[in-house]
Every structure is written in C-alpha cells, then in structure tokens.
Amino acid sequence: MKPYINTAELIASLESEIKSLSDTIATLQLEPQSFNEQVIFKYIDTASTGKTKDFVRSLGVKSERGSLFSSGDVSKLIKSGADDISPALLEIARDVVRMKKNKR
C-alpha cells in the first residue's frame, strides 16, 4: 500500500488501483487481434521466452529473418513492440518481464 496523508487520499489511491487492475483484466480477457498479439498473450501466459518460442515454432512460423523463431525474437517483440499490438497488452508483457527480473 502506498503512503497516504488521510483517509480520503487512501480511498482515492485504492480506487485508482482498482481501475488499473480492472483495465488489466479487461485487456487480458480480449482475444488476440493479430499473430503478434497471440505471441504476446502466450508470453504473458507462460512468463517464458523459451516456452513462447516453442509455441511459435509449433505453429511453423518463422522469424522476419526467415529462420526459426528464437527467444530473442520474443524479447525483441516485447521490447520494441509492433504496430499490431495493443499498447496496453504490451505494457502487461513488459510488467511480466519486470516481475521476473525482480524475482531473481
């Protein structure tokens, strides 16, 4: 919980957190609108670039280079994004990356 000065400030802070969580849930409940969003959803689901890479390979999709999809391709997609990925979904994926880094 964040520090607060009075009850009204605490309530406002908690309401803000509720809105943020509701927005995140709504984003995660959407169906992927593109292949890249499907990859990002898979990363969020597994929290693993390796498992996501395996998923993409199982679909027979190759990277932009024309070679097998790699964990680095997943990381690059999360870091750089793409025009066909919702900014909210991308931010969730980046939050997962941050959570994994902080867990170490």
C-alpha positions in Angstrom: 0.0 0.0 0.0 1.2 3.5 -0.8 1.7 6.1 2.0 -1.2 8.5 2.5 -2.0 11.6 4.5 -5.6 10.9 5.2 -8.5 8.5 4.6 -9.7 10.4 1.5 -6.2 10.1 -0.1 -6.1 6.4 0.8 -9.5 5.9 -0.8 -8.5 7.7 -4.0 -5.3 5.7 -4.2 -7.2 2.4 -3.7 -9.8 3.4 -6.3 -7.0 4.2 -8.7 -5.5 0.7 -8.1 -8.9 -0.9 -8.7 -9.3 0.9 -12.0 -5.9 -0.1 -13.1 -6.5 -3.7 -12.2 -9.9 -3.7 -13.9 -8.3 -2.3 -17.1 -5.6 -5.0 -17.0 -8.2 -7.7 -16.5 -10.3 -6.3 -19.4 -7.2 -6.3 -21.7 -6.3 -9.9 -20.8 -9.9 -11.1 -21.5 -9.7 -9.9 -25.1 -9.0 -12.2 -28.0 -5.7 -11.6 -29.8 -6.3 -9.4 -32.9 -3.0 -10.4 -34.7 -0.4 -13.0 -34.7 2.0 -10.7 -32.7 -0.7 -10.3 -30.1 -1.1 -14.1 -29.9 2.7 -14.3 -29.2 2.4 -11.6 -26.5 -0.5 -13.4 -24.9 1.4 -16.6 -24.9 4.4 -14.9 -23.2 2.1 -13.4 -20.6 0.6 -16.8 -20.0 3.9 -18.6 -19.6 6.2 -15.8 -18.5 8.9 -17.6 -20.6 10.5 -16.5 -23.8 11.6 -20.1 -24.3 8.1 -21.6 -24.0 6.7 -18.8 -26.2 9.4 -19.6 -28.8 8.4 -23.3 -28.7 4.8 -22.3 -29.2 5.6 -20.2 -32.3 7.8 -22.9 -33.7 5.0 -25.4 -33.2 2.8 -23.2 -35.5 5.5 -23.4 -38.1 6.0 -19.6 -38.2 9.5 -18.3 -39.0 11.1 -15.1 -37.8 11.5 -12.0 -40.0 14.9 -13.3 -40.9 13.4 -16.4 -42.4 14.9 -18.7 -39.8 13.4 -20.5 -36.8 11.7 -18.2 -34.2 14.0 -17.7 -31.2 13.7 -16.5 -27.6 15.5 -13.3 -28.7 12.7 -12.7 -31.3 10.2 -12.9 -28.4 12.3 -10.5 -26.3 12.6 -8.1 -29.2 8.9 -8.1 -29.8 8.2 -7.3 -26.2 10.9 -4.6 -26.1 10.2 -2.9 -29.4 6.6 -3.7 -29.9 4.8 -3.7 -33.2 2.0 -1.7 -34.9 -0.4 -4.6 -34.5 0.0 -5.0 -30.7 -2.3 -3.1 -28.3 -0.1 -0.7 -26.1 -2.0 -2.0 -23.0 -1.1 -5.6 -23.8 2.5 -4.7 -24.5 2.7 -2.9 -21.1 1.4 -6.0 -19.4 4.1 -8.1 -21.1 6.7 -5.6 -20.0 5.4 -5.8 -16.4 5.8 -9.6 -16.6 9.4 -9.0 -17.6 10.0 -6.6 -14.7 8.4 -9.1 -12.3 10.7 -11.8 -13.4 13.7 -9.6 -13.1 12.7 -8.5 -9.6 12.1 -12.1 -8.5 15.8 -13.0 -9.1 
